[in-house]
Amino acid sequence: MKTVIVAGAAGGIGRGIVGALLGSGEVRVIATSRTEERLAELRAGFDSQAQSRMLTIRGDAGNFASAEDIVAQVRALGGADAAIASLGRGFWSSGPILDLAPGEWRSVLDEMLTSHFAFARAAIPLLRERAGSTYLALGGGAAYAPVPGAGLMSIAAAGQLMLTRVLAAESSGTGPRILELVVNGPANTPESRNVAGAKWMTDGDIGTVAADLVLRGSTSWPSLRTNGPLLIMDEAPAQPLSKTPDTTDDGR
């Protein structure tokens, strides 16, 4: 049975990922979150059979010291075959970029970009200990378009794309496989249900694709574009594509 770490497991998309992994029946999930309360809420959403395959670790996976502590606990539990980073925050806006205070600039970049570096720095060496392992980060389509009033979100997302590219290039030949699932559109999560549009990708959709990628290396989602280690998840077309995209080539 494979073991998958899900960092940020109690967030809207994180919960969808945990649900898809547990629903596959093939995996043990190690779920992390910053608070015991959110971890307890996450566990309560699954039946006893699913809970028997879920372990929880309280810790901030986006903090350097805490991420190292999380990985040390996972190593003590026998290691992992994959790690999924569902870190950061949802939509953020605070007006024109030049009006940002320095502290706000640092805070948002820490939460939306540095957090991914902190977790990758801790988790990737662990995954090198297991052949055929995968590291998957979750990113957003804001990386491709400047959003007036929310420009720092786009800057952080674009930085995350390059972080993934660099990690993939530097891990070539040494493992693990490095990927980023870029959710190219708004997400329908428990936090946004009341405003979500009919075509928004749901936390369940995103979770299923993420689980497919780390467990099987490919997915049946009909609108997935591959650009090196970046897998861009678009809204599903009205008529599914006839060919299932091959996502096994990460461009290394």
Contacts in CASP RR format, 6 or more apart in sequence:
PFRMAT RR
TARGET T0000
AUTHOR 0000-0000-0000
METHOD contacts of the structure
MODEL  1
MKTVIVAGAAGGIGRGIVGALLGSGEVRVIATSRTEERLAELRAGFDSQA
QSRMLTIRGDAGNFASAEDIVAQVRALGGADAAIASLGRGFWSSGPILDL
APGEWRSVLDEMLTSHFAFARAAIPLLRERAGSTYLALGGGAAYAPVPGA
GLMSIAAAGQLMLTRVLAAESSGTGPRILELVVNGPANTPESRNVAGAKW
MTDGDIGTVAADLVLRGSTSWPSLRTNGPLLIMDEAPAQPLSKTPDTTDD
GR
1 26 0 8 1.000
1 27 0 8 1.000
1 28 0 8 1.000
1 53 0 8 1.000
2 26 0 8 1.000
2 27 0 8 1.000
2 28 0 8 1.000
2 81 0 8 1.000
2 82 0 8 1.000
2 215 0 8 1.000
3 27 0 8 1.000
3 28 0 8 1.000
3 29 0 8 1.000
3 30 0 8 1.000
3 74 0 8 1.000
3 77 0 8 1.000
3 78 0 8 1.000
3 79 0 8 1.000
3 80 0 8 1.000
3 81 0 8 1.000
3 82 0 8 1.000
4 21 0 8 1.000
4 27 0 8 1.000
4 28 0 8 1.000
4 29 0 8 1.000
4 30 0 8 1.000
4 80 0 8 1.000
4 81 0 8 1.000
4 82 0 8 1.000
4 83 0 8 1.000
4 84 0 8 1.000
4 214 0 8 1.000
4 215 0 8 1.000
5 30 0 8 1.000
5 32 0 8 1.000
5 70 0 8 1.000
5 74 0 8 1.000
5 80 0 8 1.000
5 82 0 8 1.000
5 83 0 8 1.000
5 84 0 8 1.000
5 123 0 8 1.000
6 14 0 8 1.000
6 17 0 8 1.000
6 18 0 8 1.000
6 21 0 8 1.000
6 29 0 8 1.000
6 30 0 8 1.000
6 31 0 8 1.000
6 32 0 8 1.000
6 83 0 8 1.000
6 84 0 8 1.000
6 86 0 8 1.000
7 32 0 8 1.000
7 61 0 8 1.000
7 62 0 8 1.000
7 67 0 8 1.000
7 70 0 8 1.000
7 83 0 8 1.000
7 84 0 8 1.000
7 85 0 8 1.000
7 86 0 8 1.000
7 87 0 8 1.000
7 119 0 8 1.000
7 123 0 8 1.000
8 14 0 8 1.000
8 31 0 8 1.000
8 32 0 8 1.000
8 33 0 8 1.000
8 61 0 8 1.000
8 85 0 8 1.000
8 86 0 8 1.000
8 87 0 8 1.000
9 15 0 8 1.000
9 17 0 8 1.000
9 18 0 8 1.000
9 29 0 8 1.000
9 31 0 8 1.000
9 32 0 8 1.000
9 33 0 8 1.000
9 39 0 8 1.000
9 42 0 8 1.000
9 56 0 8 1.000
9 86 0 8 1.000
10 31 0 8 1.000
10 33 0 8 1.000
10 35 0 8 1.000
10 38 0 8 1.000
10 39 0 8 1.000
10 41 0 8 1.000
10 42 0 8 1.000
11 33 0 8 1.000
11 38 0 8 1.000
11 86 0 8 1.000
11 189 0 8 1.000
12 189 0 8 1.000
12 190 0 8 1.000
12 191 0 8 1.000
12 203 0 8 1.000
13 86 0 8 1.000
13 138 0 8 1.000
13 183 0 8 1.000
13 187 0 8 1.000
13 189 0 8 1.000
13 203 0 8 1.000
13 206 0 8 1.000
13 207 0 8 1.000
14 84 0 8 1.000
14 86 0 8 1.000
14 203 0 8 1.000
14 207 0 8 1.000
15 42 0 8 1.000
15 189 0 8 1.000
15 190 0 8 1.000
15 203 0 8 1.000
16 203 0 8 1.000
16 204 0 8 1.000
16 206 0 8 1.000
16 207 0 8 1.000
17 84 0 8 1.000
17 86 0 8 1.000
17 138 0 8 1.000
17 206 0 8 1.000
17 207 0 8 1.000
17 210 0 8 1.000
17 211 0 8 1.000
18 29 0 8 1.000
18 31 0 8 1.000
18 42 0 8 1.000
18 54 0 8 1.000
19 46 0 8 1.000
19 50 0 8 1.000
19 204 0 8 1.000
19 207 0 8 1.000
20 204 0 8 1.000
20 207 0 8 1.000
20 208 0 8 1.000
20 210 0 8 1.000
20 211 0 8 1.000
21 27 0 8 1.000
21 29 0 8 1.000
21 207 0 8 1.000
21 211 0 8 1.000
21 215 0 8 1.000
22 29 0 8 1.000
22 46 0 8 1.000
22 50 0 8 1.000
22 53 0 8 1.000
22 54 0 8 1.000
23 50 0 8 1.000
24 211 0 8 1.000
24 215 0 8 1.000
25 53 0 8 1.000
26 215 0 8 1.000
27 53 0 8 1.000
27 211 0 8 1.000
27 215 0 8 1.000
28 53 0 8 1.000
28 54 0 8 1.000
28 55 0 8 1.000
29 53 0 8 1.000
29 54 0 8 1.000
29 55 0 8 1.000
30 54 0 8 1.000
30 55 0 8 1.000
30 56 0 8 1.000
30 57 0 8 1.000
30 74 0 8 1.000
30 77 0 8 1.000
30 80 0 8 1.000
31 39 0 8 1.000
31 42 0 8 1.000
31 54 0 8 1.000
31 55 0 8 1.000
31 56 0 8 1.000
31 57 0 8 1.000
32 56 0 8 1.000
32 57 0 8 1.000
32 58 0 8 1.000
32 59 0 8 1.000
32 61 0 8 1.000
32 70 0 8 1.000
33 39 0 8 1.000
33 42 0 8 1.000
33 56 0 8 1.000
33 58 0 8 1.000
33 59 0 8 1.000
34 58 0 8 1.000
34 59 0 8 1.000
34 60 0 8 1.000
35 58 0 8 1.000
36 58 0 8 1.000
39 56 0 8 1.000
39 58 0 8 1.000
42 56 0 8 1.000
43 51 0 8 1.000
43 54 0 8 1.000
43 56 0 8 1.000
46 54 0 8 1.000
55 77 0 8 1.000
57 70 0 8 1.000
57 73 0 8 1.000
57 74 0 8 1.000
59 66 0 8 1.000
59 69 0 8 1.000
59 70 0 8 1.000
60 66 0 8 1.000
60 67 0 8 1.000
61 67 0 8 1.000
61 70 0 8 1.000
61 85 0 8 1.000
61 87 0 8 1.000
61 115 0 8 1.000
61 118 0 8 1.000
61 119 0 8 1.000
62 87 0 8 1.000
62 114 0 8 1.000
62 115 0 8 1.000
62 116 0 8 1.000
62 118 0 8 1.000
62 119 0 8 1.000
63 115 0 8 1.000
63 118 0 8 1.000
64 118 0 8 1.000
64 121 0 8 1.000
64 122 0 8 1.000
67 118 0 8 1.000
67 119 0 8 1.000
67 121 0 8 1.000
67 122 0 8 1.000
67 123 0 8 1.000
68 122 0 8 1.000
70 122 0 8 1.000
71 122 0 8 1.000
71 123 0 8 1.000
71 125 0 8 1.000
71 126 0 8 1.000
74 80 0 8 1.000
74 126 0 8 1.000
75 126 0 8 1.000
75 129 0 8 1.000
79 126 0 8 1.000
79 129 0 8 1.000
79 130 0 8 1.000
80 123 0 8 1.000
80 126 0 8 1.000
80 127 0 8 1.000
80 130 0 8 1.000
80 133 0 8 1.000
81 127 0 8 1.000
81 130 0 8 1.000
81 132 0 8 1.000
81 133 0 8 1.000
81 134 0 8 1.000
81 214 0 8 1.000
82 127 0 8 1.000
82 133 0 8 1.000
82 134 0 8 1.000
82 135 0 8 1.000
82 136 0 8 1.000
82 176 0 8 1.000
82 214 0 8 1.000
82 215 0 8 1.000
83 119 0 8 1.000
83 123 0 8 1.000
83 124 0 8 1.000
83 126 0 8 1.000
83 127 0 8 1.000
83 134 0 8 1.000
83 135 0 8 1.000
83 136 0 8 1.000
84 136 0 8 1.000
84 137 0 8 1.000
84 138 0 8 1.000
84 210 0 8 1.000
84 214 0 8 1.000
85 116 0 8 1.000
85 119 0 8 1.000
85 120 0 8 1.000
85 123 0 8 1.000
85 135 0 8 1.000
85 136 0 8 1.000
85 137 0 8 1.000
85 138 0 8 1.000
86 138 0 8 1.000
87 115 0 8 1.000
87 116 0 8 1.000
87 119 0 8 1.000
87 137 0 8 1.000
87 138 0 8 1.000
88 111 0 8 1.000
88 112 0 8 1.000
88 115 0 8 1.000
88 116 0 8 1.000
89 111 0 8 1.000
89 112 0 8 1.000
90 191 0 8 1.000
91 150 0 8 1.000
91 153 0 8 1.000
91 186 0 8 1.000
92 108 0 8 1.000
92 112 0 8 1.000
92 150 0 8 1.000
92 152 0 8 1.000
92 153 0 8 1.000
93 147 0 8 1.000
93 149 0 8 1.000
93 150 0 8 1.000
93 153 0 8 1.000
94 100 0 8 1.000
94 104 0 8 1.000
94 149 0 8 1.000
94 150 0 8 1.000
94 152 0 8 1.000
95 149 0 8 1.000
95 150 0 8 1.000
96 148 0 8 1.000
96 149 0 8 1.000
97 149 0 8 1.000
97 151 0 8 1.000
97 152 0 8 1.000
100 152 0 8 1.000
105 152 0 8 1.000
108 152 0 8 1.000
108 153 0 8 1.000
108 156 0 8 1.000
109 152 0 8 1.000
109 155 0 8 1.000
109 156 0 8 1.000
112 152 0 8 1.000
112 153 0 8 1.000
112 156 0 8 1.000
112 157 0 8 1.000
112 160 0 8 1.000
113 156 0 8 1.000
113 159 0 8 1.000
113 160 0 8 1.000
113 163 0 8 1.000
116 137 0 8 1.000
116 160 0 8 1.000
116 163 0 8 1.000
117 163 0 8 1.000
120 135 0 8 1.000
120 137 0 8 1.000
120 163 0 8 1.000
120 167 0 8 1.000
123 135 0 8 1.000
124 135 0 8 1.000
124 167 0 8 1.000
124 171 0 8 1.000
124 176 0 8 1.000
124 178 0 8 1.000
127 133 0 8 1.000
127 134 0 8 1.000
127 135 0 8 1.000
127 175 0 8 1.000
127 176 0 8 1.000
128 174 0 8 1.000
128 175 0 8 1.000
128 176 0 8 1.000
130 176 0 8 1.000
132 175 0 8 1.000
132 176 0 8 1.000
132 177 0 8 1.000
133 175 0 8 1.000
133 176 0 8 1.000
133 177 0 8 1.000
134 176 0 8 1.000
134 177 0 8 1.000
134 178 0 8 1.000
134 179 0 8 1.000
134 213 0 8 1.000
134 214 0 8 1.000
134 217 0 8 1.000
135 167 0 8 1.000
135 176 0 8 1.000
135 177 0 8 1.000
135 178 0 8 1.000
135 179 0 8 1.000
136 179 0 8 1.000
136 180 0 8 1.000
136 181 0 8 1.000
136 210 0 8 1.000
136 213 0 8 1.000
136 214 0 8 1.000
137 160 0 8 1.000
137 163 0 8 1.000
137 164 0 8 1.000
137 179 0 8 1.000
137 180 0 8 1.000
137 181 0 8 1.000
138 180 0 8 1.000
138 181 0 8 1.000
138 183 0 8 1.000
138 206 0 8 1.000
138 210 0 8 1.000
139 157 0 8 1.000
139 160 0 8 1.000
139 161 0 8 1.000
139 180 0 8 1.000
139 181 0 8 1.000
139 182 0 8 1.000
139 183 0 8 1.000
140 157 0 8 1.000
140 182 0 8 1.000
140 183 0 8 1.000
140 184 0 8 1.000
140 185 0 8 1.000
141 157 0 8 1.000
141 182 0 8 1.000
141 183 0 8 1.000
141 184 0 8 1.000
141 185 0 8 1.000
141 232 0 8 1.000
142 150 0 8 1.000
142 151 0 8 1.000
142 153 0 8 1.000
142 154 0 8 1.000
142 157 0 8 1.000
143 154 0 8 1.000
143 157 0 8 1.000
143 158 0 8 1.000
143 159 0 8 1.000
143 160 0 8 1.000
143 161 0 8 1.000
143 182 0 8 1.000
144 158 0 8 1.000
144 184 0 8 1.000
145 154 0 8 1.000
146 154 0 8 1.000
147 153 0 8 1.000
147 154 0 8 1.000
160 180 0 8 1.000
161 180 0 8 1.000
161 182 0 8 1.000
161 230 0 8 1.000
164 178 0 8 1.000
164 179 0 8 1.000
164 180 0 8 1.000
164 229 0 8 1.000
164 230 0 8 1.000
165 228 0 8 1.000
165 229 0 8 1.000
165 230 0 8 1.000
167 178 0 8 1.000
167 229 0 8 1.000
168 178 0 8 1.000
168 179 0 8 1.000
168 228 0 8 1.000
168 229 0 8 1.000
168 250 0 8 1.000
168 251 0 8 1.000
168 252 0 8 1.000
169 252 0 8 1.000
171 177 0 8 1.000
171 178 0 8 1.000
171 252 0 8 1.000
172 252 0 8 1.000
173 252 0 8 1.000
177 250 0 8 1.000
177 252 0 8 1.000
178 229 0 8 1.000
178 250 0 8 1.000
179 213 0 8 1.000
179 229 0 8 1.000
179 230 0 8 1.000
179 231 0 8 1.000
179 250 0 8 1.000
180 229 0 8 1.000
180 230 0 8 1.000
180 231 0 8 1.000
181 206 0 8 1.000
181 209 0 8 1.000
181 210 0 8 1.000
181 213 0 8 1.000
181 231 0 8 1.000
181 233 0 8 1.000
182 230 0 8 1.000
182 231 0 8 1.000
182 232 0 8 1.000
182 233 0 8 1.000
183 201 0 8 1.000
183 206 0 8 1.000
183 233 0 8 1.000
184 232 0 8 1.000
184 233 0 8 1.000
184 234 0 8 1.000
184 235 0 8 1.000
185 200 0 8 1.000
185 201 0 8 1.000
185 234 0 8 1.000
185 235 0 8 1.000
186 192 0 8 1.000
186 196 0 8 1.000
186 197 0 8 1.000
186 200 0 8 1.000
186 201 0 8 1.000
187 200 0 8 1.000
187 201 0 8 1.000
187 202 0 8 1.000
187 203 0 8 1.000
187 206 0 8 1.000
188 196 0 8 1.000
188 197 0 8 1.000
188 200 0 8 1.000
188 201 0 8 1.000
188 202 0 8 1.000
188 203 0 8 1.000
189 202 0 8 1.000
189 203 0 8 1.000
190 203 0 8 1.000
192 200 0 8 1.000
196 202 0 8 1.000
199 235 0 8 1.000
200 235 0 8 1.000
201 233 0 8 1.000
201 235 0 8 1.000
201 236 0 8 1.000
205 221 0 8 1.000
205 236 0 8 1.000
206 233 0 8 1.000
208 219 0 8 1.000
208 221 0 8 1.000
209 219 0 8 1.000
209 221 0 8 1.000
209 224 0 8 1.000
209 233 0 8 1.000
212 218 0 8 1.000
212 219 0 8 1.000
212 220 0 8 1.000
212 221 0 8 1.000
213 219 0 8 1.000
213 231 0 8 1.000
213 247 0 8 1.000
217 247 0 8 1.000
217 248 0 8 1.000
218 244 0 8 1.000
218 245 0 8 1.000
218 246 0 8 1.000
218 247 0 8 1.000
218 248 0 8 1.000
219 244 0 8 1.000
219 245 0 8 1.000
219 247 0 8 1.000
220 244 0 8 1.000
221 233 0 8 1.000
221 236 0 8 1.000
221 245 0 8 1.000
222 236 0 8 1.000
222 237 0 8 1.000
222 240 0 8 1.000
222 241 0 8 1.000
222 244 0 8 1.000
223 233 0 8 1.000
223 234 0 8 1.000
223 235 0 8 1.000
223 236 0 8 1.000
223 237 0 8 1.000
223 241 0 8 1.000
224 231 0 8 1.000
224 232 0 8 1.000
224 233 0 8 1.000
224 234 0 8 1.000
224 245 0 8 1.000
224 247 0 8 1.000
225 231 0 8 1.000
225 232 0 8 1.000
225 234 0 8 1.000
225 245 0 8 1.000
226 232 0 8 1.000
226 245 0 8 1.000
226 246 0 8 1.000
226 247 0 8 1.000
226 249 0 8 1.000
226 250 0 8 1.000
228 249 0 8 1.000
228 250 0 8 1.000
228 251 0 8 1.000
228 252 0 8 1.000
229 250 0 8 1.000
229 251 0 8 1.000
229 252 0 8 1.000
231 247 0 8 1.000
END
